[in-house]
Amino acid sequence: MDYFRTTWFIMALLIVVAPVGIIAMWLFKIDWDREAKVALSAIFGMLFVFLCVASASRTKLDTEINAQQTVVVTESTTKIRVYRDYFKPLLTETDEATMS
């Protein structure tokens, strides 16, 4: 028996990989009503498109957050370098002068 022609396998394909499941449903499930095929195609097609759009916007949001974090880290590192390179030597010289 061809497992890819079984109802459970086609339903699993519709859930996991909607475009492949829709094609398999139209090719292999001749006994299903046309209205049922159209309804399932519309539902799983819209769900697939929605998930693709949501995933793409999530990726864009992650990229923006990473860019903002990079700016914050760069600014913090710059402030540490300014303190270490310019102000710390002045403070240590003053402390040494008062100790003598």
OpenMM code with the backbone's topology and positions (N, CA, C; nanometers):
from openmm import Vec3, app, unit

residues = "MET ASP TYR PHE ARG THR THR TRP PHE ILE MET ALA LEU LEU ILE VAL VAL ALA PRO VAL GLY ILE ILE ALA MET TRP LEU PHE LYS ILE ASP TRP ASP ARG GLU ALA LYS VAL ALA LEU SER ALA ILE PHE GLY MET LEU PHE VAL PHE LEU CYS VAL ALA SER ALA SER ARG THR LYS LEU ASP THR GLU ILE ASN ALA GLN GLN THR VAL VAL VAL THR GLU SER THR THR LYS ILE ARG VAL TYR ARG ASP TYR PHE LYS PRO LEU LEU THR GLU THR ASP GLU ALA THR MET SER".split()
positions = [
    Vec3(0.0847, -0.1197, 0.0000),
    Vec3(0.0000, 0.0000, 0.0000),
    Vec3(0.0884, 0.1249, 0.0000),
    Vec3(0.0537, 0.2189, -0.0800),
    Vec3(0.1290, 0.3438, -0.0860),
    Vec3(0.0894, 0.4314, 0.0318),
    Vec3(0.1833, 0.4522, 0.1221),
    Vec3(0.1527, 0.5318, 0.2417),
    Vec3(0.1224, 0.6772, 0.2078),
    Vec3(0.1787, 0.7284, 0.0994),
    Vec3(0.1568, 0.8691, 0.0662),
    Vec3(0.0178, 0.8954, 0.0102),
    Vec3(-0.0583, 0.7908, -0.0147),
    Vec3(-0.1958, 0.8073, -0.0601),
    Vec3(-0.2963, 0.7951, 0.0539),
    Vec3(-0.2491, 0.7635, 0.1743),
    Vec3(-0.3398, 0.7455, 0.2880),
    Vec3(-0.3854, 0.8802, 0.3420),
    Vec3(-0.5031, 0.8794, 0.4003),
    Vec3(-0.5612, 1.0032, 0.4534),
    Vec3(-0.4755, 1.0610, 0.5650),
    Vec3(-0.4286, 0.9763, 0.6561),
    Vec3(-0.3509, 1.0270, 0.7704),
    Vec3(-0.2219, 1.0929, 0.7229),
    Vec3(-0.1576, 1.0369, 0.6189),
    Vec3(-0.0320, 1.0938, 0.5702),
    Vec3(-0.0560, 1.2283, 0.5017),
    Vec3(-0.1620, 1.2372, 0.4238),
    Vec3(-0.1926, 1.3638, 0.3570),
    Vec3(-0.2300, 1.4706, 0.4595),
    Vec3(-0.3034, 1.4342, 0.5635),
    Vec3(-0.3361, 1.5317, 0.6694),
    Vec3(-0.2086, 1.5756, 0.7425),
    Vec3(-0.1175, 1.4821, 0.7655),
    Vec3(0.0100, 1.5181, 0.8290),
    Vec3(0.0888, 1.6137, 0.7399),
    Vec3(0.0887, 1.5882, 0.6090),
    Vec3(0.1563, 1.6797, 0.5174),
    Vec3(0.0914, 1.8178, 0.5176),
    Vec3(-0.0409, 1.8218, 0.5235),
    Vec3(-0.1096, 1.9512, 0.5289),
    Vec3(-0.0670, 2.0307, 0.6514),
    Vec3(-0.0477, 1.9634, 0.7629),
    Vec3(-0.0101, 2.0320, 0.8866),
    Vec3(0.1373, 2.0711, 0.8855),
    Vec3(0.2240, 1.9794, 0.8428),
    Vec3(0.3683, 2.0035, 0.8518),
    Vec3(0.4197, 2.0868, 0.7347),
    Vec3(0.3851, 2.0480, 0.6133),
    Vec3(0.4315, 2.1173, 0.4930),
    Vec3(0.3088, 2.1405, 0.4043),
    Vec3(0.2411, 2.2499, 0.4283),
    Vec3(0.1120, 2.2758, 0.3641),
    Vec3(0.1153, 2.2699, 0.2116),
    Vec3(0.2099, 2.3322, 0.1441),
    Vec3(0.2055, 2.3270, -0.0030),
    Vec3(0.2147, 2.1842, -0.0578),
    Vec3(0.2997, 2.1022, 0.0007),
    Vec3(0.3123, 1.9631, -0.0443),
    Vec3(0.1847, 1.8860, -0.0123),
    Vec3(0.1261, 1.9116, 0.1048),
    Vec3(0.0020, 1.8453, 0.1426),
    Vec3(-0.1136, 1.8820, 0.0522),
    Vec3(-0.1211, 2.0080, 0.0115),
    Vec3(-0.2282, 2.0523, -0.0792),
    Vec3(-0.2152, 1.9827, -0.2140),
    Vec3(-0.0935, 1.9760, -0.2653),
    Vec3(-0.0720, 1.9082, -0.3939),
    Vec3(-0.1059, 1.7602, -0.3828),
    Vec3(-0.0595, 1.6962, -0.2751),
    Vec3(-0.0890, 1.5530, -0.2560),
    Vec3(-0.2392, 1.5301, -0.2428),
    Vec3(-0.3079, 1.6188, -0.1729),
    Vec3(-0.4527, 1.6042, -0.1561),
    Vec3(-0.5235, 1.6080, -0.2911),
    Vec3(-0.4867, 1.7030, -0.3770),
    Vec3(-0.5524, 1.7149, -0.5076),
    Vec3(-0.5153, 1.5996, -0.6005),
    Vec3(-0.3942, 1.5466, -0.5874),
    Vec3(-0.3523, 1.4386, -0.6775),
    Vec3(-0.4031, 1.3008, -0.6345),
    Vec3(-0.4013, 1.2747, -0.5040),
    Vec3(-0.4242, 1.1381, -0.4584),
    Vec3(-0.5591, 1.1128, -0.3924),
    Vec3(-0.6307, 1.2157, -0.3479),
    Vec3(-0.7581, 1.1938, -0.2790),
    Vec3(-0.8738, 1.2262, -0.3723),
    Vec3(-0.8965, 1.1393, -0.4667),
    Vec3(-1.0032, 1.1581, -0.5650),
    Vec3(-1.1403, 1.1425, -0.4996),
    Vec3(-1.1473, 1.0630, -0.3935),
    Vec3(-1.2765, 1.0363, -0.3302),
    Vec3(-1.3256, 1.1505, -0.2416),
    Vec3(-1.2428, 1.2516, -0.2145),
    Vec3(-1.2875, 1.3646, -0.1338),
    Vec3(-1.3712, 1.4585, -0.2199),
    Vec3(-1.4658, 1.5266, -0.1572),
    Vec3(-1.5480, 1.6250, -0.2284),
    Vec3(-1.4634, 1.7438, -0.2716),
    Vec3(-1.5031, 1.8030, -0.3816),
    Vec3(-1.4319, 1.9211, -0.4325),
    Vec3(-1.4399, 2.0362, -0.3317),
    Vec3(-1.5555, 2.0539, -0.2666),
    Vec3(-1.5708, 2.1620, -0.1680),
    Vec3(-1.4768, 2.1419, -0.0502),
    Vec3(-1.4592, 2.0186, -0.0077),
    Vec3(-1.3678, 1.9899, 0.1038),
    Vec3(-1.2236, 2.0207, 0.0646),
    Vec3(-1.1867, 1.9845, -0.0564),
    Vec3(-1.0512, 2.0131, -0.1037),
    Vec3(-1.0259, 2.1631, -0.1129),
    Vec3(-1.1238, 2.2353, -0.1640),
    Vec3(-1.1088, 2.3804, -0.1761),
    Vec3(-1.0972, 2.4438, -0.0376),
    Vec3(-1.1829, 2.4004, 0.0553),
    Vec3(-1.1801, 2.4555, 0.1908),
    Vec3(-1.0469, 2.4250, 0.2593),
    Vec3(-1.0016, 2.3004, 0.2514),
    Vec3(-0.8737, 2.2643, 0.3139),
    Vec3(-0.7572, 2.3371, 0.2470),
    Vec3(-0.7617, 2.3517, 0.1163),
    Vec3(-0.6556, 2.4249, 0.0455),
    Vec3(-0.6503, 2.5704, 0.0919),
    Vec3(-0.7676, 2.6324, 0.1048),
    Vec3(-0.7723, 2.7725, 0.1482),
    Vec3(-0.7234, 2.7873, 0.2917),
    Vec3(-0.7687, 2.7004, 0.3801),
    Vec3(-0.7307, 2.7107, 0.5221),
    Vec3(-0.5806, 2.6903, 0.5397),
    Vec3(-0.5287, 2.5794, 0.4870),
    Vec3(-0.3866, 2.5510, 0.5072),
    Vec3(-0.2975, 2.6435, 0.4242),
    Vec3(-0.3457, 2.6901, 0.3103),
    Vec3(-0.2694, 2.7879, 0.2328),
    Vec3(-0.2552, 2.9199, 0.3058),
    Vec3(-0.3659, 2.9692, 0.3633),
    Vec3(-0.3597, 3.0948, 0.4398),
    Vec3(-0.2745, 3.0782, 0.5657),
    Vec3(-0.2859, 2.9633, 0.6314),
    Vec3(-0.2040, 2.9373, 0.7502),
    Vec3(-0.0563, 2.9372, 0.7142),
    Vec3(-0.0221, 2.8749, 0.6023),
    Vec3(0.1165, 2.8711, 0.5574),
    Vec3(0.1691, 3.0115, 0.5274),
    Vec3(0.0910, 3.0912, 0.4560),
    Vec3(0.1317, 3.2285, 0.4240),
    Vec3(0.1463, 3.3107, 0.5515),
    Vec3(0.0519, 3.2962, 0.6448),
    Vec3(0.0596, 3.3693, 0.7712),
    Vec3(0.1868, 3.3335, 0.8477),
    Vec3(0.2198, 3.2055, 0.8537),
    Vec3(0.3397, 3.1635, 0.9263),
    Vec3(0.4667, 3.2136, 0.8580),
    Vec3(0.4672, 3.2176, 0.7249),
    Vec3(0.5836, 3.2712, 0.6530),
    Vec3(0.6024, 3.4197, 0.6810),
    Vec3(0.4936, 3.4953, 0.6791),
    Vec3(0.5005, 3.6387, 0.7053),
    Vec3(0.5427, 3.6648, 0.8498),
    Vec3(0.4867, 3.5887, 0.9423),
    Vec3(0.5227, 3.6055, 1.0837),
    Vec3(0.6690, 3.5724, 1.1063),
    Vec3(0.7183, 3.4700, 1.0412),
    Vec3(0.8583, 3.4322, 1.0547),
    Vec3(0.9500, 3.5398, 0.9977),
    Vec3(0.9124, 3.5952, 0.8834),
    Vec3(0.9941, 3.6998, 0.8212),
    Vec3(0.9977, 3.8255, 0.9071),
    Vec3(0.8837, 3.8635, 0.9658),
    Vec3(0.8829, 3.9833, 1.0497),
    Vec3(0.9596, 3.9579, 1.1790),
    Vec3(0.9574, 3.8363, 1.2298),
    Vec3(1.0336, 3.8021, 1.3504),
    Vec3(1.1831, 3.8105, 1.3223),
    Vec3(1.2244, 3.7647, 1.2049),
    Vec3(1.3653, 3.7718, 1.1665),
    Vec3(1.4090, 3.9179, 1.1548),
    Vec3(1.3241, 4.0024, 1.0965),
    Vec3(1.3568, 4.1446, 1.0837),
    Vec3(1.3676, 4.2086, 1.2220),
    Vec3(1.2767, 4.1725, 1.3137),
    Vec3(1.2808, 4.2267, 1.4492),
    Vec3(1.4076, 4.1827, 1.5205),
    Vec3(1.4461, 4.0563, 1.5067),
    Vec3(1.5696, 4.0074, 1.5680),
    Vec3(1.6911, 4.0817, 1.5150),
    Vec3(1.6916, 4.1105, 1.3847),
    Vec3(1.8032, 4.1833, 1.3248),
    Vec3(1.8120, 4.3244, 1.3812),
    Vec3(1.6980, 4.3907, 1.3973),
    Vec3(1.6977, 4.5258, 1.4530),
    Vec3(1.7435, 4.5254, 1.5982),
    Vec3(1.7004, 4.4270, 1.6757),
    Vec3(1.7417, 4.4180, 1.8162),
    Vec3(1.8914, 4.3945, 1.8255),
    Vec3(1.9452, 4.3064, 1.7414),
    Vec3(2.0893, 4.2805, 1.7424),
    Vec3(2.1678, 4.4049, 1.7045),
    Vec3(2.1171, 4.4832, 1.6098),
    Vec3(2.1850, 4.6066, 1.5703),
    Vec3(2.1860, 4.7066, 1.6854),
    Vec3(2.0741, 4.7176, 1.7578),
    Vec3(2.0678, 4.8086, 1.8719),
    Vec3(2.1621, 4.7624, 1.9832),
    Vec3(2.1702, 4.6341, 2.0070),
    Vec3(2.2598, 4.5824, 2.1104),
    Vec3(2.4046, 4.6080, 2.0726),
    Vec3(2.4367, 4.5986, 1.9444),
    Vec3(2.5727, 4.6256, 1.8991),
    Vec3(2.6088, 4.7714, 1.9238),
    Vec3(2.5158, 4.8626, 1.8992),
    Vec3(2.5404, 5.0047, 1.9235),
    Vec3(2.5638, 5.0294, 2.0709),
    Vec3(2.4843, 4.9687, 2.1577),
    Vec3(2.4994, 4.9876, 2.3020),
    Vec3(2.6338, 4.9344, 2.3487),
    Vec3(2.6724, 4.8172, 2.3027),
    Vec3(2.8011, 4.7593, 2.3427),
    Vec3(2.9156, 4.8461, 2.2935),
    Vec3(2.9056, 4.8950, 2.1706),
    Vec3(3.0106, 4.9803, 2.1156),
    Vec3(3.0231, 5.1090, 2.1961),
    Vec3(2.9106, 5.1714, 2.2311),
    Vec3(2.9149, 5.2944, 2.3103),
    Vec3(2.9727, 5.2675, 2.4489),
    Vec3(2.9349, 5.1568, 2.5110),
    Vec3(2.9879, 5.1237, 2.6429),
    Vec3(3.1372, 5.0994, 2.6375),
    Vec3(3.1811, 5.0276, 2.5362),
    Vec3(3.3237, 4.9991, 2.5211),
    Vec3(3.4012, 5.1276, 2.4978),
    Vec3(3.3450, 5.2183, 2.4205),
    Vec3(3.4116, 5.3461, 2.3962),
    Vec3(3.4245, 5.4248, 2.5254),
    Vec3(3.3208, 5.4253, 2.6079),
    Vec3(3.3266, 5.4974, 2.7347),
    Vec3(3.4324, 5.4372, 2.8270),
    Vec3(3.4428, 5.3057, 2.8273),
    Vec3(3.5441, 5.2406, 2.9110),
    Vec3(3.6835, 5.2769, 2.8619),
    Vec3(3.7026, 5.2786, 2.7314),
    Vec3(3.8341, 5.3133, 2.6773),
    Vec3(3.8700, 5.4573, 2.7097),
    Vec3(3.7749, 5.5492, 2.6996),
    Vec3(3.8016, 5.6897, 2.7313),
    Vec3(3.8425, 5.7016, 2.8771),
    Vec3(3.7725, 5.6348, 2.9669),
    Vec3(3.8074, 5.6405, 3.1083),
    Vec3(3.9458, 5.5821, 3.1305),
    Vec3(3.9707, 5.4649, 3.0727),
    Vec3(4.0971, 5.3960, 3.0952),
    Vec3(4.2147, 5.4732, 3.0362),
    Vec3(4.1964, 5.5301, 2.9177),
    Vec3(4.3091, 5.5933, 2.8494),
    Vec3(4.3366, 5.7363, 2.8969),
    Vec3(4.2317, 5.8099, 2.9364),
    Vec3(4.2516, 5.9524, 2.9652),
    Vec3(4.2382, 5.9878, 3.1126),
    Vec3(4.1361, 5.9366, 3.1777),
    Vec3(4.1110, 5.9814, 3.3130),
    Vec3(4.1839, 5.8991, 3.4186),
    Vec3(4.1992, 5.7724, 3.3984),
    Vec3(4.2644, 5.6884, 3.4986),
    Vec3(4.4099, 5.7295, 3.5208),
    Vec3(4.4894, 5.7579, 3.4162),
    Vec3(4.6271, 5.8034, 3.4431),
    Vec3(4.6311, 5.9343, 3.5216),
    Vec3(4.5371, 6.0235, 3.4975),
    Vec3(4.5343, 6.1496, 3.5725),
    Vec3(4.5042, 6.1243, 3.7194),
    Vec3(4.4115, 6.0356, 3.7468),
    Vec3(4.3764, 6.0057, 3.8849),
    Vec3(4.4896, 5.9359, 3.9568),
    Vec3(4.5602, 5.8462, 3.8930),
    Vec3(4.6688, 5.7752, 3.9599),
    Vec3(4.7852, 5.8685, 3.9852),
    Vec3(4.8141, 5.9628, 3.8932),
    Vec3(4.9216, 6.0611, 3.9170),
    Vec3(4.8880, 6.1507, 4.0339),
    Vec3(4.7643, 6.1928, 4.0443),
    Vec3(4.7223, 6.2786, 4.1552),
    Vec3(4.7296, 6.2020, 4.2861),
    Vec3(4.6888, 6.0803, 4.2874),
    Vec3(4.6949, 5.9993, 4.4087),
    Vec3(4.8381, 5.9765, 4.4524),
    Vec3(4.9300, 5.9542, 4.3574),
    Vec3(5.0705, 5.9326, 4.3914),
    Vec3(5.1331, 6.0608, 4.4462),
    Vec3(5.0924, 6.1759, 4.3921),
    Vec3(5.1484, 6.3052, 4.4360),
    Vec3(5.1037, 6.3351, 4.5781),
    Vec3(4.9821, 6.3020, 4.6137),
    Vec3(4.9339, 6.3312, 4.7495),
    Vec3(4.9919, 6.2330, 4.8498),
    Vec3(5.0287, 6.1162, 4.8059),
    Vec3(5.0856, 6.0181, 4.8965),
    Vec3(5.2295, 6.0525, 4.9323),
    Vec3(5.3022, 6.1253, 4.8500),
    Vec3(5.4430, 6.1538, 4.8740),
    Vec3(5.4626, 6.2612, 4.9761),
] * unit.nanometer
topology = app.Topology()
chain = topology.addChain("A")
for resn in residues:
    res = topology.addResidue(resn, chain)
    for name in ("N", "CA", "C"):
        topology.addAtom(name, app.Element.getBySymbol(name[0]), res)
